[in-house]
Amino acid sequence: MNWDDLKYFLAVCRNGSIRAAATELQVNHATVSRRINSFEASLGRRLFERSPQGYQCTAMGDEIFAEAEKLEQSLKAVERRVAGNDASMVGEIRVTSHQIIAEHLLMPAIAEFCQLYPDIHIEIIDSFKLLSISNREADVAFRLCDSPPEHLIGRKLATIHRACYIAANKQAKLADPTWLAQQNWLGWSDKQQRPIGKIAKSYPKLVSRHKLLSPSLQVAACKQGMGVAILGCFIGDTSKDLVRIPPYLSVPKYDLWVLSHPDLQQNKKVLTFVRFMTQKILAQRELIEGKQFTTPSSD
């Protein structure tokens, strides 16, 4: 029995289908099917029940799955220990973050880091899914959370504040309060049509129109004048195409953390990257927390 067989086996167990496992492993689905059939043949036991709904583990499959997971964790721990002793400034760093954070907040600093250290390559995984740092799915995570997992190390960088914005070319119309009351929210989805919370209570008469689940599309739609959007201050207050609307308040929403695994504390590439990014983000803390905004003069 070799680890490659168990890797394919675990992927099918977790995803419940050959195609989903192939996507995770980044291989052809025929390769996964062939490896699973070969694995079962080598053991002389059927590990999955096949059906139109997918692959379901047999009793033997469940037993092997439990042991294979333990082995996987042990191998990942070995990988982290080896990576943790890497003193080179050459190679790859895998970074995970929400797409909107990576695009508007992290990217300028990452670009500067890459200029300073041209032998280090950055892989940015923009995902809402919380990738596992323990399993080396990422080396560094920028996460929005109240409290990070206890097994990770890191620090809180700032609290993301949000405010309400419209397209800048409509700014003159804000002088008429009745105009603003007739505008609309940019909606999110069927489940969350209208914004909720303290910030939304300032505009009780606004109805919700359009549905834009992607934060980037919310920004783009707001710039095009499609409605009022609740956006991070680090986006709205730095865009020449957006303006805050009265009463101009911002409210805290998420804490931004930078996290990595304790086993990587001595990894020179990761340590250098985390320190560099921490310094750059802390320098923008007032912007992130909405404190750089100046209320327009009433003159």
TALIN-V475131 format. One record per pair of residues at least 24 apart in sequence whose ideal C-beta (glycine too) atoms are under 8 Angstrom apart, sorted by the first residue. I is the first residue (numbers start at 1). GAP is how many residues later the second one is. D is the distance in whole Angstrom. If there is no record, write none. Layout:
BEGIN
i: <I I>
gap: <GAP GAP>
d: <D D>
END
This chain:
BEGIN
i: <1 1 3 3 4 5 5 5 5 6 6 6 6 7 8 8 8 8 9 9 9 9 9 9 9 10 10 10 10 12 12 12 13 13 13 13 16 16 16 17 17 18 72 73 76 76 76 77 79 80 80 80 80 80 81 83 83 83 83 83 84 84 84 84 84 85 85 86 86 86 87 87 88 88 89 89 89 89 89 89 90 90 90 91 91 91 91 92 92 92 92 93 93 93 93 93 93 93 93 93 94 94 94 94 94 94 94 95 95 95 95 95 95 95 95 95 95 96 96 96 96 96 96 96 96 96 96 97 97 97 97 97 97 98 98 98 98 98 98 99 99 99 99 100 100 100 100 100 101 101 101 102 102 103 104 104 104 104 105 105 105 105 106 106 106 108 109 109 109 109 110 112 113 113 113 116 117 117 120 120 133 133 133 134 139 139 139 139 139 140 140 140 140 140 140 140 141 141 141 141 142 142 142 142 142 143 143 143 144 144 144 144 145 145 145 146 148 148 149 151 151 152 152 152 152 153 153 153 153 153 154 154 154 154 154 155 155 155 156 156 156 157 157 157 157 157 157 157 157 158 158 158 158 158 158 158 158 159 159 159 159 159 159 159 160 160 160 160 160 160 160 160 160 160 161 161 161 161 161 161 161 161 161 162 162 162 162 162 162 162 162 162 163 163 163 163 163 163 163 163 163 163 163 163 163 164 164 164 164 164 164 164 164 164 165 165 165 165 165 165 165 165 165 165 166 166 166 166 166 166 166 166 167 167 167 167 167 167 167 168 168 168 168 168 169 169 170 170 171 174 174 174 177 180 180 181 181 183 183 184 184 184 184 184 185 185 185 185 186 186 186 186 186 186 186 186 186 187 187 188 188 188 189 195 197 198 199 199 199 199 200 202 202 203 232 233 233 233 233 233 233 234 234 234 237 237 237 237 238 244 248 248 248 250 250 250 252 256 256>
gap: <41 42 68 72 31 30 33 34 37 58 62 65 66 65 24 27 28 31 27 30 38 52 55 56 59 55 58 59 62 24 36 43 42 44 48 52 38 39 40 37 38 37 63 61 58 59 60 186 57 54 56 181 183 184 182 53 56 180 181 184 179 180 181 182 183 181 182 181 182 183 179 181 180 181 28 30 31 179 180 183 29 30 179 28 29 30 178 28 29 30 31 27 28 29 30 46 47 176 177 180 29 31 42 43 44 45 46 27 28 29 30 43 44 45 46 47 178 28 29 30 31 35 41 42 44 45 46 27 28 29 44 45 46 28 29 30 44 46 117 27 28 116 117 115 116 119 132 135 41 43 155 24 40 113 128 130 131 134 129 176 179 183 36 171 175 172 167 168 171 172 167 168 160 163 164 160 152 155 149 153 126 127 128 127 121 122 125 128 131 118 119 120 130 133 134 137 116 117 118 119 114 115 116 117 135 113 114 116 110 111 112 113 109 110 112 109 109 111 110 110 111 107 108 109 110 106 107 108 109 112 103 104 105 106 120 102 103 123 99 100 101 99 100 101 121 124 125 128 131 97 98 123 124 126 127 130 131 93 94 95 96 97 129 130 72 73 74 92 93 94 95 96 128 129 71 72 89 90 91 92 127 128 129 37 68 69 70 71 88 89 91 128 36 67 68 70 73 74 81 85 86 87 88 127 130 35 38 39 64 65 66 67 80 81 57 63 64 65 66 71 77 78 79 80 56 59 61 62 63 76 77 79 55 56 57 58 74 75 76 71 72 73 74 75 56 72 55 73 72 69 71 72 69 65 66 24 25 44 45 24 25 26 43 44 24 42 43 44 24 26 32 35 36 40 41 42 43 24 25 24 25 30 24 35 54 53 31 50 51 52 30 45 47 25 56 54 55 56 57 59 60 50 53 54 50 53 55 56 49 49 45 47 48 39 40 43 37 25 32>
d: <7 8 8 7 7 7 7 4 7 8 5 7 7 8 6 4 6 7 7 6 7 8 7 7 6 7 5 7 6 6 7 5 8 6 7 5 4 6 7 4 6 7 8 8 7 5 6 7 6 8 7 6 4 7 6 8 8 7 6 6 4 5 7 5 5 6 8 5 7 7 8 5 7 7 6 6 6 6 6 7 4 7 8 8 7 7 6 7 5 8 6 6 7 6 7 5 6 6 6 5 5 6 8 7 5 5 7 6 7 5 7 6 7 5 8 7 8 8 4 8 6 5 7 4 8 5 7 7 8 6 7 4 8 7 8 7 8 6 8 4 8 7 7 4 6 8 7 7 6 7 7 5 7 7 7 6 5 8 5 7 7 7 6 7 8 8 7 6 4 7 7 7 6 5 7 8 8 7 6 7 7 6 5 6 6 8 6 8 5 7 7 5 6 6 6 8 8 7 5 7 7 7 6 8 8 8 5 6 4 7 6 8 7 6 6 6 5 5 8 8 8 5 7 6 8 7 6 7 5 7 5 5 4 6 8 7 6 7 5 7 5 5 7 6 7 5 6 7 8 8 5 7 7 8 5 4 6 5 8 7 5 7 7 6 5 8 8 7 5 4 7 6 6 8 7 5 4 6 5 7 7 5 4 6 5 6 6 7 6 6 5 8 7 7 7 6 6 8 5 7 7 4 8 6 7 6 8 7 6 7 6 8 7 5 6 7 6 8 5 4 4 6 6 7 7 7 8 6 8 7 6 6 6 6 7 4 7 7 8 8 6 5 6 5 7 8 6 8 5 8 6 7 8 6 7 5 7 6 5 6 4 8 5 7 7 6 6 8 6 6 6 6 6 6 4 7 5 5 7 7 6 8 5 5 7 5 6 7 8 5 7 6 7 7 8 7 7 7 4 8 7 7 5 5 6 7 6 5 7 6 7 5 8 8 3 7 7 7 7>
END
